[in-house]
Amino acid sequence: ENKFIILNFSGSDWCGPCIRLHKEIFNSEIFTNYANEHLVLLNADFPRSKKNQLSTEQQKKNDEMADVYNKNGVFPLTLLLDSKGKVLKKWEGFPNASAGEFTNEINAILDANK
């Protein structure tokens, strides 16, 4: 699609800030409307509960992404990548921003990198 990518490393069933990030920012109307038009969203989830375990194939893909982009195992870690996988911005932990502020920050970075 030649779009920018939001790659989020998350622990969906154990990481409080990860759960909050998805609830307050990624699932917000302002972010989803923007993302649907401008971004590819990729969530590399690392659940701990047996009932939430990923398929072996998906876990392998997530591990490979972590080997490249999240060597220190930070959760949540959100990266804005260009279409070739180059990191343009990194947010460690919960971004200190509202959904609107977070979306505006991404938009400014995309405008600067077009």
C-alpha positions in Angstrom: 0.0 0.0 0.0 3.1 2.2 0.3 1.7 3.7 3.6 3.4 4.5 6.8 3.2 1.8 9.5 2.4 1.9 13.2 4.0 -1.1 14.8 2.9 -1.6 18.4 4.4 -4.2 20.8 1.8 -5.1 23.3 1.1 -7.5 26.2 -2.7 -7.5 25.7 -3.5 -9.6 28.8 -0.9 -8.5 31.3 0.5 -5.0 30.5 -1.7 -2.2 32.0 -0.2 0.6 29.9 -0.6 -1.5 26.8 -4.3 -2.1 27.5 -4.8 1.6 28.2 -3.0 2.6 25.0 -5.3 0.4 22.9 -8.4 1.6 24.7 -7.7 5.3 24.9 -5.8 6.0 21.7 -5.8 3.1 19.2 -9.5 2.5 19.6 -10.5 6.1 19.6 -12.6 7.5 16.8 -10.1 10.2 15.9 -7.2 7.8 15.6 -9.1 5.0 13.8 -10.5 7.5 11.2 -7.0 8.9 10.5 -5.3 5.5 10.5 -7.8 3.9 8.1 -6.8 6.4 5.5 -3.1 7.0 6.2 -1.6 4.0 8.1 -1.1 0.3 8.2 -1.5 -0.9 11.8 0.5 -3.8 13.1 0.1 -5.1 16.6 2.8 -7.5 17.8 1.1 -9.0 20.8 2.9 -11.1 23.5 0.1 -12.4 25.7 1.0 -14.5 28.8 -2.3 -16.3 29.5 -2.6 -19.7 28.0 -6.1 -19.0 26.7 -4.8 -16.0 24.7 -1.7 -17.7 23.2 -1.1 -17.0 19.5 -0.6 -19.5 16.8 3.0 -20.8 16.5 3.2 -19.1 13.1 2.0 -15.7 14.5 4.3 -16.0 17.5 7.3 -16.6 15.3 6.4 -13.5 13.2 6.1 -11.4 16.4 9.4 -12.7 17.7 11.1 -11.8 14.5 9.7 -8.3 14.6 10.9 -8.0 18.2 14.4 -9.1 17.2 14.6 -6.2 14.8 12.6 -3.4 16.5 12.3 -4.3 20.2 15.5 -6.0 21.4 15.0 -4.6 24.9 11.5 -6.0 25.4 9.8 -2.7 26.1 6.0 -2.8 26.6 4.2 -1.0 25.2 6.5 0.2 22.4 5.0 2.0 19.5 7.0 2.8 16.3 6.1 4.8 13.3 7.8 3.3 10.3 8.0 4.4 6.7 6.9 1.9 4.0 10.5 0.4 3.9 10.6 -0.3 7.7 12.8 2.7 8.7 11.9 4.0 12.2 10.7 7.6 12.1 9.5 7.9 15.7 9.5 5.7 18.8 7.2 5.9 21.8 8.3 3.9 24.9 5.5 3.3 27.3 2.1 5.1 27.2 2.5 8.3 25.1 1.9 11.4 27.2 -0.8 12.6 24.9 -4.5 12.4 24.1 -5.7 10.5 21.1 -6.0 13.8 19.2 -2.5 14.9 20.2 -1.0 11.5 19.3 -2.8 11.6 15.9 -1.6 15.1 15.2 2.0 14.2 16.1 1.8 11.3 13.6 0.3 13.5 10.9 3.1 16.1 11.4 5.7 13.4 11.0 4.0 12.0 7.9 3.8 15.5 6.3 7.5 16.1 7.0 8.4 12.7 5.4 6.3 12.8 2.2 
